[in-house]
Amino acid sequence: MNMISKNKVYAKKSGVNKAQSGFTILEILVALVLGVAILTAAISMQMQHRKGFKLSNNKLQMQTNAKFAIEFINQSLRSTGNMGCRNGKELSNGAVRKVAEECNGGVCIALNNPEVAYADFRTGFELLGYEYAGGLVPSPPTAFTFVSNSEYNADSDIITVAGGYGEVYPLSEDEIKPVDDGFQLDISNIKQIRLKQSQYGLLSSCKGAYFFKVTSPNGSIDAGVIKWEGGSAGDDNATGQVDKFADLVGGIGGAREFRRAAVTSYFVGMNPLNDPQGVPYLYQDVDGQSKRLVKGVEEIQILYGLSFDPKRRNIADRYVTADVIAAETTATNNLWAQVVSVRIGLIMRSEKEVYSTDQTQTMTLECVNYTQAVKTDKYSRSTYCAEVSIRNRLIGARVGEKV
């Protein structure tokens, strides 16, 4: 028998038909099911990984923005009441402006804007705040024009501070000259002075500090000539102040400096304003001019630390909200002057929707004893807390007190 015949016999005996060999339908179906399951698991893992990365990235961005927001507020709070080199006496002021007794039954919370000055820049009113309790409490005066209930995020508090603002320009005695019923600063050696006409200036020495409305035109200011001249309007400089000129020159005046004086306020608003679908921002307002600072700040809640022992001014005895301070403050007992620290709680919100379906969230700021109203949406949120000491109130006795 030849070789070919032998192979045919072997094939018949073994029952193998090479033309019909391969996978069965069942095997193919099992393989397809396993492949689809593995592919589905891989896609699901990839989606979960991307979702987790997106959430983590949003949380990191919110925390970073929260730190920036706290830093901006921190810088303002730490310089609250920074009136230059002064000896602690009540600041002198020649301007005819709002005073404490004219506001809210003895508690002045007037804010600065181009028309109305802030609390006469008086000691004890450098720091003020508003609590949102169905509306702003205390009730804002008419001067509070840069933000209204429709322009900022309801439920958020507002804080405002007054004092020196921006760069400090050192002065020599020769650069302060009398003019009319006021004086003139000649600091032409300094370029790019950040000041405009009708804004407020702070001129200080170790004998006293004086606020005034700048009357020089902007061209003169750019050339380094800044004037304080008398006027008759309610927000102008009062006349007959030439006798105060002696406190700024000669004698034991010591160091002299000039800087802008301003009121800085922080509040939460939507961009665009009045758009509930906008992006929340922390806004900063300086003398009635607002600008966006930090993205994603949905709410700001504040507690104020009060110290009642002049020997322990760096320790707060109790923390309360702004409405409590306003309710307990009288014409003879200004609790705002006893605030030595501020606790700030922020609720941050993602810029864009990050969840595929609505999520119900309730955010709690334990540091300020606050729980946000329930939110049901696709945004991610996180919280951030900080405590800031009012640097200029931590050393020495308060005005009118002895240690």
Residue pairs with C-beta under 8 A, 6 or more apart in sequence:
1 9
11 17
11 18
23 31
54 354
55 354
55 380
58 350
58 354
58 380
59 380
59 382
61 296
61 350
61 351
62 296
62 348
62 349
62 350
62 380
62 381
62 382
62 384
63 348
63 382
63 384
65 294
65 295
65 296
65 297
65 348
66 294
66 296
66 297
66 346
66 348
66 382
66 384
67 384
68 293
68 294
69 282
69 293
69 294
69 297
69 300
69 346
70 344
70 346
70 384
70 386
70 388
72 266
72 282
72 284
72 293
72 294
73 159
73 266
73 344
73 388
74 386
74 388
76 161
76 264
76 266
77 127
77 159
77 161
77 342
77 388
77 390
78 388
78 389
78 390
78 391
79 161
79 163
79 164
79 391
79 392
80 126
80 127
80 161
80 162
80 163
80 390
80 391
80 392
80 393
81 123
81 126
81 127
81 161
81 162
81 163
81 390
81 392
81 393
82 163
82 164
82 392
83 91
83 121
83 163
83 164
83 202
83 204
83 209
84 164
84 168
84 202
84 203
84 204
84 205
84 209
84 257
84 259
85 204
85 205
85 206
85 254
85 255
85 256
85 257
86 204
86 205
86 206
86 207
86 208
86 209
87 206
87 207
87 208
88 396
88 399
89 208
89 399
90 122
90 123
90 399
91 121
91 122
91 123
91 208
91 209
91 210
91 211
92 208
92 209
92 210
92 244
92 247
93 120
93 121
93 122
93 210
93 211
94 182
94 210
94 212
94 228
94 237
94 238
94 241
94 244
95 117
95 120
95 211
95 212
95 213
95 235
95 236
95 237
95 238
96 234
96 235
96 236
96 238
97 116
97 117
97 120
97 234
97 235
98 108
98 110
98 116
98 117
98 118
98 119
98 120
98 143
99 108
99 119
99 120
99 122
100 106
100 107
100 108
100 119
100 120
100 122
100 125
100 331
100 334
101 108
101 331
102 108
102 110
103 109
103 110
103 119
103 141
104 138
104 139
104 141
104 326
105 331
106 329
106 330
106 331
107 138
107 326
107 329
107 330
107 331
107 334
107 336
108 119
108 120
108 125
109 119
109 128
109 130
109 138
109 140
109 141
109 326
110 116
110 117
110 118
110 119
110 141
110 143
110 144
111 118
111 128
111 140
111 141
111 143
111 144
111 146
111 160
111 263
111 265
111 288
112 118
112 143
112 162
112 200
112 262
112 263
112 287
112 288
113 143
113 145
113 146
113 287
113 288
114 198
114 287
114 288
115 143
115 235
116 143
116 235
117 200
117 213
117 235
118 125
118 162
118 263
119 125
119 128
119 162
121 162
121 163
121 200
121 202
121 211
121 261
123 337
123 399
124 334
124 336
124 337
124 399
125 162
125 334
125 336
125 337
126 161
126 162
126 163
126 392
127 159
127 160
127 161
127 162
127 336
127 339
127 342
127 390
128 159
128 160
128 161
128 322
128 336
129 157
129 158
129 159
129 160
129 302
129 304
129 322
129 325
130 136
130 137
130 138
130 140
130 157
130 158
130 159
130 322
131 137
131 157
131 302
131 321
131 322
131 323
131 324
132 154
132 155
132 156
132 157
132 158
133 323
135 149
136 149
136 158
137 322
137 323
137 326
138 322
138 323
138 326
145 288
146 265
146 285
146 288
146 289
146 290
147 158
147 265
147 267
147 269
147 283
147 285
147 290
150 274
151 269
151 273
151 274
152 158
152 267
152 268
152 269
152 273
152 283
153 268
153 269
153 270
153 280
153 298
153 299
155 299
155 372
155 373
156 267
156 268
156 299
156 300
156 301
157 300
157 301
157 302
157 321
157 322
158 265
158 266
158 267
159 265
159 266
159 300
159 302
159 342
160 263
160 264
160 265
160 266
161 263
161 264
161 265
162 261
162 262
162 263
162 264
163 202
163 261
163 262
164 202
164 259
164 260
164 261
165 259
165 260
165 261
165 262
165 264
165 286
166 194
166 259
166 260
166 262
167 194
167 259
167 260
168 257
168 258
168 259
169 187
169 190
169 193
169 257
169 258
169 259
170 255
170 256
170 257
171 185
171 187
171 203
171 256
171 257
171 258
172 256
173 249
173 250
173 253
173 256
175 185
175 186
175 187
176 183
176 184
176 185
176 203
176 245
176 248
176 249
176 256
177 183
177 184
177 185
177 186
178 184
178 242
178 245
179 227
179 229
180 229
180 230
181 229
181 230
181 237
181 239
181 240
181 241
181 242
182 212
182 215
182 227
182 228
182 229
182 230
182 237
182 241
182 242
183 203
183 227
183 228
183 245
183 248
184 225
184 226
184 227
184 228
185 203
185 224
185 225
185 226
185 227
185 258
186 224
186 225
187 193
187 224
187 226
187 258
188 223
188 224
188 225
189 224
190 224
191 224
193 221
193 222
193 224
193 226
194 260
195 201
195 214
195 221
195 226
195 260
196 214
196 218
196 221
197 214
197 215
197 216
197 217
197 218
197 221
198 213
198 214
198 215
199 213
199 214
199 260
199 262
199 287
200 211
200 212
200 213
200 214
200 260
200 261
200 262
200 287
201 211
201 212
201 213
201 214
201 226
201 228
201 258
201 259
201 260
201 261
202 209
202 210
202 211
202 258
202 259
202 260
202 261
203 209
203 210
203 212
203 228
203 248
203 256
203 257
203 258
204 210
204 256
204 257
204 258
205 247
205 248
205 253
205 254
205 255
205 256
206 252
206 253
206 254
206 255
207 247
207 248
207 251
207 252
207 253
207 254
208 244
208 247
208 248
210 244
210 247
210 248
211 261
212 228
212 237
213 228
213 231
213 235
213 236
213 237
214 221
214 226
214 227
214 228
215 227
215 228
215 229
215 231
215 237
216 225
216 226
216 227
220 226
220 227
226 258
228 237
229 237
230 236
230 237
230 238
230 239
230 240
230 241
231 237
231 238
231 239
232 239
247 253
248 256
262 286
262 287
263 286
263 287
264 284
264 285
264 286
265 284
265 285
266 282
266 283
266 284
266 285
266 293
266 300
267 282
267 283
267 285
267 300
268 280
268 281
268 282
268 283
268 297
268 298
268 299
268 300
269 280
269 281
269 283
269 290
269 292
270 276
270 278
270 279
270 280
270 281
271 278
271 279
271 280
271 281
271 292
272 278
279 295
279 296
279 351
280 295
280 296
280 297
280 298
280 349
281 292
281 293
281 294
281 295
281 296
281 297
282 292
282 293
282 294
282 297
282 300
283 290
283 291
283 292
283 293
284 290
284 291
284 293
285 291
295 351
296 348
296 349
296 350
296 351
297 346
297 347
297 348
297 349
298 347
298 348
298 349
298 381
299 346
299 347
299 372
300 344
300 345
300 346
300 347
301 344
301 345
301 346
301 347
301 365
301 368
301 370
302 321
302 322
302 342
302 343
302 344
302 345
302 368
303 319
303 320
303 321
303 342
303 343
303 367
303 368
303 369
304 319
304 320
304 321
304 322
304 325
304 339
304 341
304 342
304 343
305 316
305 317
305 318
305 319
305 339
305 340
305 341
305 342
305 343
305 387
306 316
306 317
306 318
306 319
306 320
306 325
306 335
306 338
306 339
306 340
307 313
307 314
307 315
307 316
307 317
307 338
307 339
307 340
308 317
308 338
309 315
309 317
310 397
310 398
310 401
310 402
310 403
311 403
313 340
313 393
313 394
313 395
313 396
313 398
314 340
314 389
314 394
315 340
316 340
316 341
319 343
325 335
325 336
325 339
328 335
329 335
329 336
337 398
337 399
338 398
339 390
339 393
340 389
340 390
340 393
340 394
341 387
341 388
341 389
341 390
342 387
342 388
342 390
343 367
343 368
343 385
343 386
343 387
344 368
344 385
344 386
344 387
344 388
345 365
345 367
345 368
345 370
345 383
345 384
345 385
346 365
346 383
346 384
346 385
347 363
347 365
347 372
347 381
347 382
347 383
348 381
348 382
348 383
348 384
349 379
349 380
349 381
350 379
350 380
350 381
352 379
353 377
353 378
353 379
354 378
354 379
354 380
355 378
355 379
355 380
356 378
357 378
358 376
358 377
358 378
359 376
359 377
359 378
360 374
360 375
360 376
361 374
361 375
361 376
361 381
362 371
362 372
362 374
362 375
363 371
363 372
363 375
363 381
363 382
363 383
364 370
364 371
364 372
364 383
365 371
365 372
365 383
365 385
366 385
367 385
367 387
368 385
375 381
396 403
397 403
